[in-house]
Amino acid sequence: MGTSPPPPEHQISLFMKKESPDPFRKAVQIVHSMPLGDLTAVQRKMSNNWLKKANSTEPDADGYWSIRIDEMSNDIGFNSKNRKYLKDAARALQRIVFAWDVVAPEAKRAKWISSVLYPDVEITADTIRFRLSEPLKLYVRNPDVYALIDETVVRKYRRLASIGIYEHCVRFEKVGTTTTVPWQKFRDIVLGESATRKTYEQYKVFKAKILNPSIAEINAEGAINIVLRETKAGKSVEGVFFKVAKGRQYADAAGLDENETSLVAQMVKLGVLSSEAKRLLKEYSPKVIQATLAYTNERKTSKKSEKLENPPAYFRMALQRKWAINGEAVEDVEPKGAEPPPSSGKPNLSALYRTNQIAKAEAYFKVLDADDQQDLIAKYNEQQITPALRLKTKATKPSEAAFFQWLMKDLWGEPNAEDLLEYAQTLLSKI
């Protein structure tokens, strides 16, 4: 077995890794809800994870959604191996009653006032299954009015109130300012209507202990930037609202609408790098990308075909050759290695093709964001069992050559007969 890959400081460049957005639509009736009991930061993150699951997938025949505990732990940033804590948190979440849409005027609220969100929860050693409250199911699955909540952002928060304040504010990012809410009601929204709130009966204590630290955490994360504003009656604070602007961390995502942001997230989840995903949005229409994503995911989950070993490579080829539009058979198009032609004195078509693709891989690598380049280097070093061929601060020619050969395969897979034929036709057209 080879030695472990060199630490990041000994690789080609030093960059902070930026996680890609992972948004979902959260109905405002749930965003502006009030827990009628104690709620922890882990439970808020867990609830968001379940809502995202229900928002993006279909339930089983019994109306349950299932999620693996290890998958959920990764999604919410729960790094401990203490599964008992997570299971206990899930059981407690089932019992918490929420008052819904408490920010809306009484006349505009839905008919139901309060209920549990997850009336049925089943827990096994590795999986959690849950059902949604029937009156809320439509709002969760197809919200008319919603906040776009980024789970990548939420998982970074350590304070319970930071999550609630972020969710309250992010919906108003384009407007620039939130609605005004009585401060006591806002306190109960972000902390829950429980015994804990008695500690914060005075606004100055609530502001010093909860609002200011949470605002600092939100602004430090950088997804949005918020500023607290107060309304007063005389000298007493009655209500709070926030000025909201896009944060510095995601300034590079400016110009993407909600649908494009979602498409980037879906491509990244498939294994495409973030900067490449944004570039593909400039080369292909959102409609084509969405169709190709669906096409690739269908092939990925197909039980009639062999396992898809390299989904990103399949996705790139499906885009390039318009499989999702032309409707070619899913089972027959995964790239597979082609047998090299017999050796002779004539140029080897397979070798020429590889040389051409390696040059394309180099060009591809050069236009990536620095953090995406670092991700690829780390991925390459992890699988490279020969220490001398790993990329370090001072890369050697053999290590660079090995890296770009690996990158070529990682991007497009081994060439098949169709690839070689297409390349041969390209060469002939230039004669």
N, C-alpha and C positions, 0 to 999 in steps of 0.2 A: 504493500500500500504506500502511496506517495506521501510526502510531508504535506502539512496543511498549507493552504494558500497564504501568501504574504499578507500582512495587515494592510489596511487601506493607505496608511501613510507611506508605504513603500511602493505603491502602484503609480501609474503614470501621472495622475493629477489628484488634487485634493478638492472635493466638493461635498457639500451637504446634500444628502439624498432628499429629494422632494417627492412626496407621495402624490399620486394622481387623484383627482376628484372622484368621489363615489356617492353621487347624489341620489335622493329619492324624494318623491312628492308626499309631503305630510299635510293632511287636511288641517285647515286652521281651527276647526272645532276641537282637534286633539292638541294642536300647538298651544291654543289658549285654554287649556284645561287646568283644573285645580285638583291635585291629589288630596283626598280626604284622609290622609294618614301619612306616616313616615315613608319617604322614598329616598333611596340612595343613588349616588352617581352611577354605580354599576347597573342598577335597575333601570335608570333612564336610558342608558346606552343599550341595555338588553332589549327594552321595549322598542327603541328605534330599529334595532336589528330585526326584530320580529315584524314590525310594520313594513320595513323594506322588503322582507321576504314575501309578505302578503300582497304588497303593492306590485311586485314584479313576477310572481309565479302563481300557478293555479293550485287550489287545495286538492286533497285526495277525495275519494268518493264519500268519505264521512265528514268532509268539511274541515279537515285538519291540515295544517302546514307542518312540515318537519324540517328541522335543522340540526346538523351535527354539532355537538358541544365544542369540539376542537375548532370547527369553522367559526362558530359564534365567538369563541374566546379570541381568535385572531382578529375578527372584524371589530370587536369592541375594545381591543387593546388590553385584554385581561391576561397578563403574563404569568400569573401564578398557576401552579399545577393543582391548586386546591379546588377540585371539582365540586366538593361538598358545598363550598361557599356559593358557587354559581347555582347549584340545584336548589339550595335553600332560598337564594334570592329569587329564583323563578317561582317557587311555591308562594313566597310572600307577595310577589307581583300579581299573582292570580287573585289575591284577596283585596287588593287596593281598589277602592271606589274612587272614581273621578267625577267631578262636576265639569260638564262640557261647555265649551264656547263661552266662558265667563266674561270675556271682554266685550262681546256683542251686546247691544241693547236688548233688554228683556223681550221686546216685541219681535225681534228678529231671530231669536234663538230657536233651535229645533225643539220639538215637543218633549223629547226626553231631557231630563235635567242631569241625572247622574246614573252611573252604572259601572260595573267592572269592565275592563277592556278585553280581558282574556278569561272567560268563564270556565274554560276547560283546558287543563294543561296536563300532559302525560310526560313522565320523565323516565328514561331507561339509563343504562350505564353510559351510552354514547350519544343519545339523541333526545331532543326535546320536541314534543308535538303540542300544538296549541290551536284553539279555535277562537275566532273573533266574536265579540258581542254582536248579535244580529242587527240591532239598530245602527251600529257603527260600520258594518261591513261595507256598505256602499260608499261611505265617505273614505274609508281606507283604500278601497280598490280603485275607485274612480272619483277622486276629489275634484270638485268644480273650482274651489278656491283653496290654494295650498301654499305652503312655504317649501322651497327646495332645500332640503337639509342634507348637508354633506357629511357622511359618516366618517370620512377621513379626518375632518375637522373635529367632530364631536369626540372621537376616540382619544384625542390629545388632551382634552380638558380633565382636570383632576377635581375640580370643585363642582358640586351639584348645581349651584346657582349659575355657574358659567354656561352650562348646557341650556338651561331654561332661558337665560337672557339672550344667548346667541340665537336660539330658535325664534324667540319673540322678535328679534331685530332683523334677522336676515331676510325676512319677507319684505321688509321696507327698504331694502338696499337701493332700488331704483328710484323710489319716492324721495328718499333722503331723510325722512323723519318718521318715527313711529306714532301711533295714537297715544294719547295720555291715559294713564290708568291710575286710579287711587293707589297710593303707595302700599297700603295695607293689603289690598287685593293682589298687587304685584308680588309682594312678599310671599303670599300664600301660593301663588302660581309657581314661583321658582323654588320654594322650600317645602311646600305641602302644608295643608291645614292640620297641623299636629301640635303636640306638646312643645316641640322645638321653637315654635313661633313666639312663645311667651318670653323667650330671651330677647326678642327683638320688638318689644312693644313700643319702644321709642325709635323714631326715624333716624336720629343721629347714630344710634347703635347699629341699626340695620345698614345704614350707609357705610359706616366705618368697617364693620365686620364682614358684610356680605357684598354690597354693591361695589365698593372701590376695589377690593382684591379680585373680584370676578371680572370687572371691566379691564383691569390690568392684564389678567390672563387671556382674555379674548383678544385684546389689541396686540399682545405679545405673540400670539399664535399667528395672526396676520391675515386671516381670511376676510374679515371685515374690521372696520375701525368704528368704534362707537364713542359718543360723548354723552354723559348724563345731563339732563335738563330737568328742572323742577318747576312746578306751579305752586303758588303760595296764596294763602288767605291771611293777609297781615304778615306776621313773622312765621307762621306755621306752614310747613310743607303739606300740601294736599295730594298732589299727584306727581308722577314721574313720566318722562318720555326720553327718547334717545335720538340723537343725530347719528345717521348711519351712512357710511361710505365704504367703497371697496377697499380692502386692506392691501398692503404692500406685497404680501406673500403671493397673491394670485393676480398681480397686475399683468403678468404675461398671458393670462387667459382672457384679457379684455378683448371684446369683439366677438366672442362666442355666445350665442344665445343658449337658452336652456336645453333645447333639443340637441345642439351641437356638443354642449358640455356632456350630456348624457351619452352621446355616441362615442366621444373620446373615452369616457369611463368604461363603456362596454368593450371597446377595442383593447384598452389596457388590461381589462380583466381577462381577455382572451390570450394576452401575452405580447401584444404589440406595445412598443415603447411610446411614452407620452408624446414626445416631440414628433415621432413618425405619425402618430394618430392625428395630430393637428395638421401635419403636412398633407396627409391623405384627404382631409376635409377640404383642402384647397384644390386637390386634383379631381375629386369625385363628388358628386352631389350627395347630400344627406340621404336622399331616397335610395340611391345605389348602395351606399355604405350600410344602411339599415337592412336592405334586402340581402346583402352579402353576409352580414353578421347572422341573420336568421338562417341563411343557407348553411353557413359554417357550423353553427350550433346544432342544426338538425343532423348534419353529418357526424358531428362529434358525439351525439347521443344515440345515433342509429345502432340498433342491435343486429342489423342485417349485414353490417360491414365490419372489417377489421378495425381495431382501435386506431384512432387518429393520433399518431405519434407527435406531430408538430402542427398544432392548430394555427399558430400565427403564419407559418409558411403556406398552409392550405388557404387561409384567408387572403393572403397577398395574391396567390395565383388565381383564386376565385374572382378577385377584383380585376386583375389584369386581363383575364380571359372572359370576363362577364358571364360566369357560369350561372349566377343567380338570375340574370336577365335572359340568357339563352336557354336556360332550363335543361342543361346537360345532366346525365344520370349521376347522382351523388356517389353511388358505390364505385364508379369506375375512374374517378378523377384524382384520387390522392396521389401525390408524387411518389414514385417508387424508383429505386435505382435501376439504371439501364446497364445492360451488359456492354462492356467496352468492346469496340471492334477489334478484329485480329491485328496484331502488330505488323506493320509493313513500312516501307520507306516513305510512304505518303503521309501527309499531316494527319495526326490523330484528331478526329472531330471532337471526341469527348474531352481531350486535353485542351483543345482550342476553346471549347465552350467553358471549361472550368476557369481558364485564364481570363476570359471575358467577364465571367461572373465574379471572380475575385476582385477585378478592377471595379466592378459595380459595388461590391461590398465595401471597398475602401471609400468610394465616393459617398455611399450611404452613411458610413460611420462619421465622416468628417462634418456632415451637416446636422448631426444630432446635438441636442443640448448636452452640456458637460455632465450633468448628473446621469443622463441616459447612457452616455459613453462609459461612465464609471460602473454602472450596473452591468453592462455587457462585459467589461473587463473582469469584474468579480465573478460573473457567471462562467466565463472562459477559464479563469484560473482555478475555479472550484473543480472543474471536470478534467483539467490538464494534469495528468499523473507524472509528467516529466518536469521536475523543478526548473531545468534550464530553459524550458519553453514557456514558462509563465511570464506574463508581462509585469515588469517592475519599473522603477523610476527611470532607469536607463534601459530602454528596450533594445534587444539585439535583432539583427535581421532574421535569424531563424525563428525567434519568438513572434515577431511581427508577421512573418509568413504563415506560421502555424495559426496565429490568431485569425487572420483574414480567411484562411481556408476553413476554419471552424465557423466563422461568421457567415460565410457563403452557404454552408450546409444548414446553419441555424435559421437563416432567412428564407431559403428557397428549397431546402431538402436536396436529396440526390437527384440528378437529372434523369428524366425518363425518355423514352423513345420520341415522344411528341416534342419535348424540349429540344432534343438534338436535331430533329427534322426541321423545326421552326428556325433554329439557329443556322442550319445548313442553307435554308432558303434565303436567309438574310445575307449570308456570305455570297451566294450566287448572284443576288440582286446587285451586288457591288462590283461584280466583274464587268 
